[in-house]
Amino acid sequence: MRDVHRWPAEAWVPLLAGLAWLWEAPGQGLIGLLLAVVPGCLLLGSGVSMLLMPGDRRIAQFAAAGAALGVGFALPAVFVVGVGAGLVLAGVSAAAFLAAGVHSLRDQPPHDGVPEPIASLRLAAQVAADEMLLAEMVMAIRPPTRDDHARVEREVSSARDRFAAEGWLEKPERYHRAPPPLVEPRIDRRRMRGLDYEHLHFDSGYEPHPDEPGRERWLSYRANRTAHAWVVRHVGADRPWLLCVHGYVMGTPLVDLAVFRPGYFHEKLGMNMILPTLPLHGRRSIGRRSGEGFFRADVLDMIHAEAQAMWDMRRCLDWVRRQTSAPVGVYGLSLGGYNAALLACLDPDLACAIAGVPVADFTRILFRHGPPRNLRILHDVGLSEERMRELTRVISPLELDPKLPRERRYLFGGIADRIVPADQVRDLWRHWEEPRIVWYQGSHVTFRAHRAVNRLIDDALHESGLVA
């Protein structure tokens, strides 16, 4: 465990940047105040917190968020405070962004079995990008109330008894039922940014087990009953398929097709692609934000989301295999990496499974990133991390065994990942009998910038027969 540093030098950078923003505000009228108050307060507050309250993970998150806002607000600020002062504000905000990454690297302990991060400004910038996204994610999640937590505790207790009686805790694979074939889904042709693709959608048909706690609530999410997927395929050609599983808050064609690069996998490598939308995401969302409800510590909703994800993806695979005998692989990122790993435990015919920066343990993620107040309420109502983890065995890729050979399993993870810490990737790698893995000197969102990751993906596709 790394020592917590008192009076870290990097703290003065956001502190002074915050003062610079707030110094300019009083004399610039209402517009100047509006531009300055948010980045200024975030930067000043996080700088002071680094000095006085070191060790709190949220400090680097809000320092990075304030710095990013400062860089963004500096352009309109030019028209209020002048070019010189605007450039100074942009410069000190950019420096504060790097300082947030430096602070995060200093305070986060290394993980056993994971290479040490090599400190650099490039790595600090990548880590700060993770911290900025974390701040946005945590602030966007609607916090559950004490009554919500009490209800969840009652559901967990009831579900634990039911799961144990059914034998699902001992043999988690039995929790997942085989879905019916997908014969005639609805298919609409679409075009976006010069790319022709198809929108495949169908009635999911998934329902939680009879009398399972949370069943009626889950079935009340009407938008989630329809499954969606984006399909990019070659006309009249029998090609291998790659099933690509998106991450948290994704699930729209604009984002998914940009992240999974059809220009490379489809056009250059000649593959067909199918990109399913996970439950509660995209068009299946139950709120204003894609993914809303997935990570609110509503344990039964989380279990049902994963069970339905497996159900829907297995139906998509059935539709693909009705058209071809060519091999099919799965490639998932972040939350999608979790789903790719879980799918590999239920489908014995996958050519390969590539888990990129994968979550491996939902409970650990919730208790790491959850606001302290919510964690205290969980403790007060008796909903411990251990009780949560026991129930989520039925959807855990760390509890089920993959059905494809070890040499067809591939992983990559960021050594300095702040969204999905490296110990999550390490634990899945160990459970998978330590297959080929790439550790890159970077964070969660920067995997594409590392050549070793791209080489791993290419090798996986060639070695599994998906690319000649």
N, C-alpha and C positions, 0 to 999 in steps of 0.2 A: 504494500500500500504506500502510495506516495504521501510525503508530508504535505500538509496544508501550509502554504507560505503566507506569513503575515506581511503586510505592506508590499504586495507584488508591484514591481516597477510598471508593468503594463497598465495598472489601474489608472495611472495619471492620464493616459491618453484619452479614454472616453470621458473622464472627469473634466479635463480641459476642453474637450470637444463640446461637451454639454454646456459648459460655461460660455464658450464662444457663441453658440446658438442663442442662448438666453441673453447674452450681452447685447446682441444685435436687435432683439425683439422690441424693447420699450420704445425706441425712437422711430419705429417703422410702421406705426399704426396697427389697425386690426389685422390686415393681411400679413404683416410681418410677424405678429404674435401667433397667428394661426399656423404659419409655416414653421415657427421655431419651437412652439411649446412641446409638441410630441417628441421629435428627435432630441430636443434639448433636455427634457425631463428624463427620458429613457437613458440617455448617455450619462447625464450627471448622476442619476440614481444608481446605475449599474457601476459606474466608477467608484462611487462612495462605498457601495456594497462590496466590491472587490477588496477594498481596504479594510472595512470593518466587519464584514461577514463572509470571509473566504470559505470555500468549500460547498456552497449552495450551487447546484447545477443550473438553476434558473438564471443566475447572474449573467453568464456568458450568452444565454439565449436572448435576453432583453438588451444586452449590449450590442449584439449582432443585429437585432431588429432595429434598434435605434440608429445604428450606424448606416444600415441600408436605407432607412427612411431619410437620413441626413443626406446621403449621396443623391437620392432621388429628388428631394426637395431643394437641393442646391441650385438646380437649373431654374426653376421659377423664382428662386430667391434672388437670382442675378438681377431681375427686373425691379426688385424692391431695394436691395442693399448695394447694388452696383456689381460690375464684373469682378473687380479685385476681391471684394469681401465674399462674393459668391464662390469664387475659386478656392478661397481659404476655407470656407465652410465645407466644400466638397472634399478638399484635401484632408482636413482633420477628421471628417466622417469616415473616409476611406482608411485612414490610419487606425481609427477606433474599431473598424471592422476587423482588421488584422489583429488588433490587440485582443478582441473577443476570442479569436481563434487561438492565440497564444495562451490566454488565460485558461481556456478549456483544455488545451494540451497539457498545461502545467498541473491542473487539478485532477484530471481523470487518471485513475490508477491503471497500470498495465494489466493485461489479462494473461493468466497462465496458459501456455501453449500457443500464444499468438506472438508473432514478431513485434518488437518494439517500434513505435513510430519514430521516424527520424525528423527531428524538429527543423522546420524551414518556413519561410514566409509563404511559399506555395501551399504547403500543408496547412498552415494556419488559415489561409483564405478558404481552403476547402472545408475545414472544420467549422469556420464561421458561417459558411453557407448552410451547413446542417443545423447549426444552432439557431439561425434565423428562421428556418422552416419549422423547427420544433416550437419556437415561440408562437408562430402563427397557428400551428396545429393545436397546441394546448389551449390557446385563447379561443379558438373556434369551437371546441367541444363544449356542448351545453352540460354543465356539471349536474350530476344527479343530486336529488335532495336526500335528506336523512330518511324520509319515508320510502324513497326509491331503494335505498340501500337495505332497509329493513325488509322490503318485499323481496329483493334479490336473495337475501339471506334465507328467507323462508322457502323460496324456490330451490335454492341450492340444497337445503336440507332434505326437501321432498325428493328432488331429483337424485340425490346421492343414494337414498334408500331404493329408489326404483332402478337405477343403473346397476347397483350391487345385486339386487334380486334377479335381474335379467342376465347377469354375468358380463355386462358390457365393460365394467372396470377391469376385469381380469382379461378379457379378450375384446379389446376396443374395436377391432375390425367388424365384429358382429353388429355393432351399432349402425353401420352403413348398409342400407338395403340396395339391391341391384335395381336400377331404374328401368322403365320400359324403353323399348326402341324409339328412336326419333326418325320417323318415316317421312313425313311431309311438312317440314317447317315452312313458315312464310318467309319469302326472300324478296327483298326490294333492292334494286340497283341504285347505287349512290356514286357521286363523284366529288372529290375534295382535293383542291390544290393539285390538279392534274392527275390524281390517282383514282382509278376506277375500283370500287369495292362493292361488296354486297352486305346488306343488313339482314342477318338471319335472326328471326325471333319466333318464339313458340311458348305455349303454355308450359311452365316448368313442371307442374304436377307434383312438386315436392310438398309433403306434409310431415311435421314431426310425428313421432310415434303416438298412437292413441293414449290419451290421459297423461301425456308427458307435460310437466310443468312448463308454462309459457307458450303452449301450443296455440291457444286461441289468439293471444296477442300477436304471435308471429303470422298467423293466417290473416290477421287484420291489415297487414301491410300490403295493400292491393297492388301498388306499382311493382312490388317485388315478385309478384306471382308470374310475371312474364319474363322469360329469359331472353337475353340479347347477345349477339356476337357479331363481330365484323370479320368478313371473309375476303381474302385477297387470293385469287387463284388464276391459274393459266387455263385458258379456254381450250378444251379438247385435248389436254395433255394430262397424262397420268404421272403426277409428280409426288414426291414425298411431302408430308405435311409437318408444320411446326405449330403447336398450340402454345400461344403466348399469353401469359397471365399477368395482368397489370397489378400495380401497387395500390396502396391506400390513397383515397381521394381521387383516383383516376377513374377510368371507366367510360370515357367519351372517345369517339373516333378521332377528334382533333388531337387529343393528348396521346392516346394509345398508339395510333399509327405513327406519330412522331417519335415516340420512345422506342418502338420495336422495328423501325427502319425497314419498311417494305422495299424501299429502293435497293437495299442490300440483300436481304433474305429472299425476297420474291424475284426481283429483277436480275440481280447479279448472280445469286446462287441458284436461282431457278426453282425455288420451293413454293408450295402453296402455304397459306397462313390462315389460321382461325384464331380470333382474339375474343374470348368470352368476357362478358361483364359480370363481375362478382356481385353477389347479393348486396343490397343496400347501396350500390354504387351506380353512377350514371343515371340512366333512365329508370333504374330500380330504386332510386333514393327515396327515403321517407321524409326528408327534410330539404332545406335549401341548399345543402352542401353534399356533394358526393361522399359517400361513406359514413354519413351521420348515423350514429347509433351503434357503429361497429365496436368502438373502443370506449364505451361509457361504463364499463364494469358491469354491464347487464349480462351476466354469465350465460344464461340460457339463450338469449338472443345471439350471442357470439357463437355458441355451439350450433344453433340452428343455421346460422349463416354459413358456417363451414360445411355442415352436412349437406345443405342445399347446393353449395358451390361444387362439392364432389358429385352430387346427383346430376346437376346441369352439365358439368364438364364431361361426365361419362356419357351423357346423352349426345353431346356434341361429337365425341369420339365415335360413337355408334353411327352417327350420320356420315362422318368422314369415311369410316371403314366400309360402309355400304356402297361407296363409290369407287373404292380403290383397295388394292392389296399392298400398296406402297407403305413403307414404314412411317410411323408418326412419332415425333418427339415432343417433349414439353419443356418450355423455358419460362421461368417466372422470376419476377423482380420484387424484392421486399416482401410485402404481404403476398404477392404473387409467387415468390420463392417458397413461402410456407405452403401455399396451395399446390405448387408443383411437387414439393416433397411429399405431401399427403396423398396426392393423386398417384405417385409412384408406389405407394403402399397398397393401392386398391386395383390398379390396372397392370396385369402382368405382361401386356403386349407392347408397352412403350419401348421405342428404340433407344431413348436416352432421357435423362432428366437433368436439367441445368437449373440449379438454384442460385440465383444471384442476390447478394446481400440479404439472405433470407431471415425473416423472423423464424425462431424455432420454439419459443415459449411465450405464449400470449400473456400468461400471468406475470411473468417477470417483467415484460414490457409495461404492463399496466402499473405495476408497483414501482417501476423506475421513473416513468414519466408522469404519473398521476400527481395532481396538486396535493400538497401536504394536508390541506383541510379535508379533502375527500378520503385520503388514506386514514386519517384519524377517525373519520366516521365509519369506515369499513371495519377498523379495529374495534370501535365501540359496539357495533352490532354483531360482532363475532365472526365476520367474514374474513378469515385469514388468507394469506397467500397459499398456504398448504391446502386449505379446503378448496380453493378455486382450482388449484393445479390438479387435485385428485379428480374433480369432475370433468375437467377438460382433457383428461386422458383419451377420451373417445375421439377427439379430433386432433390429437397431437402427433406430429411426425416423429417425435422422440419416443413414442410408445409403440407405434406400429412399425413393422419391418418392411423395407422396400422390396418389391417383387422383381426388379430388374437387376442384372449382375452388377457387382461392384464397379467393374471397369466401364460401365455405362452411366455412372453417376458423376456429376461434376458440380463444383461449387466455386464461388469467388466471394470475397469479403474485403471490406475496407478496414485497415488496421486502426484508423482513427474515426471510424463511423460513430456518430453520436445519436443517430435515429435508431438504428439496429446495432447495438454494441457488438464488438467482435466475438464476445463469449457466446452469443447466440449462434453465430455461424460455426464456431469451433465445436459446440455441442452437437450440432447436426452432423458435422463432418465426422466426429467420433462415432456417433450412432450409425452412420453410413459406412463404418469400417475403414475410415480414413482413405477415401478415394482421392483422385487428383483435385487439388485445390489451388487457387491463386490468391495470395494475400497481396493487396496493392497498397502503396503508401498514399492513401486518400480517404475520402469520407463517403457517405452514403450516396450522394447525388453526383459524384464525379467519376463513376466507374468507366464511363465511355472514354474518358481522357487517358486511360491507362492501357497501353498496348498489350500487356500480358493478359488482360481480361479478354480483349478481342481475339487474341490467339487461342485462348482456352475455348471460347465459343466456337471458333472455326474448327478446332481440333475435335471437339465434341460432335459436331455435325458430320465431319468426315469419318471419324472412327465408328460412328453408329450407323453409317450408310445412308444418312439423309442427304448428303452431298457426295457426288461421285469424285 
